[in-house]
């Protein structure tokens, strides 16, 4: 019995790994004594301070990405680290926090953050130039200048994404990609993520579960994908399905919105104008609301003059449609053909009208 107990204790010791994190240097005030999960915002540890060093000690069950911060609610982050059972040392100098000792994953993360920072640096100058133009011209920035801003923004964004992709592909044997894939996975595209995960050493890590789920949601928005049903209630509390409208012989725009969403309200006149123009030509709009309150939802519909069908489960960002279609920001749209298959996603502004004209002006 004694030998059996010893074996069991040894097995438990192997699975209950401890991760120790030390923060040294110029700690400043308030001191960085809080550790939060990067993606859930949940506080996972609080550090102790002794002799000018902050120490966090926590059990490591699954690898996780965490943020060291100066406040209980994560409003003052100083450094991102990967919790992987290996000791970590973070040094603060001149107000900047850097991982100076750690596992291969943490040192790779440090390198990744620096490379992304370099790729992102031109964006600061662009924002400065745009702000100066706004001060000079107000809302009437010359079109050629605005087109130049848009072109520069797209070029810088493409360079940032290209840099992140390169970093991800260079780190198939460590956990640095966990941060990049979780923070900006949608921008990398379904094919890139799926191909990377095939050979990724940590593809089964629980921290990547949302990335895997998002792949399914993104696929449901790709051209040619069949409609995936969403079930909710209308404003009369009647249960209804998205498939009550999509795949019934009409072109249908599914509009993901919420009464509290400023950009959604700003886009609504454009949706209304196109609805009025094409509703008698076999076009329908179905709104899926990300509201929590039925009263706010109903008021938004009334105030905005929305006359097309509405569906919601009143769960806000926990709306089932969010996962089904990987909706991370609203307004968002999916345009379906009469057969219930996706034609295009994320149609807004002038592109919405142009696309509808292509299919309905016949």
Secondary structure, DSSP 8 states (H G I E B T S, - for coil): -HHHHHHHHHHHHHHSEEEEEEEEE---SS---EEEETTT--EEEE-EEETTEEEEEEEESS-EEEEEESSTTSSSEEEEEEESSS-EEEEEETTEEEEEE--HHHHHHHHHHHHHHHHHHHHHHHHHHHHHHHHHHTT---HHHHHHHHHHHHHHHHHHHHHHHHHHHHTTTSSHHHHHHHHHGGGG-HHHHHHHHHH-TTTT-GGGHHHHHHHHHHHTTSTT-B----EEE-TTS-EEEGGGTTTSSSEEEEEEE-TT-HHHHHHHHHHHHHHHHHGGGTEEEEEEE--S-HHHHHHHHHHHT--SEEEB-S-GGG-HHHHHTT--SSSEEEEE-TTSBEEEE---HHHHHHHHHHHH--
